[in-house]
């Protein structure tokens, strides 16, 4: 991962191999588009090479949030995790004028102190992700949650296999660190 960071963004996405606590291979996450730096589809297999799921990453477009989709080979309904929550995006839009004011003030302080105060207010889009089945009620059916403030992942083992949860968390974290 560190070597990929140093070499730049044009390096192809690596194959991610996850091990359990005993050091045995638990799952492998392979990009389906070989040689691509930012693939959209990943195949997740277990230690024997049998498919566990397929993970798809969709980038944001105007009017659409970026999301992750986990498709299961047994035909279960997929799990979809959208970037940010509706309340988070609503707060983002409503507070944008306030944050722009703080940012401009921060730039002004940095300029007036000739760079001695380098602390600038940084603000970004909502980053929390909740993976759930499509059309499930809010607060229900959370298979996995990424909380940006706690910088952690939580999953419900009755809804999601541990190997898939760890594979999704690893892939999400890798993407977050290298592309977002």
HUGITA-V977267 format. One line per field, one symbol per residue. psi: psi as a letter, one per 30 degrees, with the letter a starting at -180 (. if undefined). Layout:
psi: ???
This chain:
psi: eeeeeeflffkkklkkkklaffgkkelkjkkfjkgkeilfkkkklaffgkkelkkkkklklkfkkklkkjkkfgglklkkjkklleeeeeeeeegeeeeeeeeeeeeeeeefghgfjgjkkkkllkfkkjklkkglkkflgjekkkjeefhlkkljfffkkeeeeeeeeeeeeeeeffe.
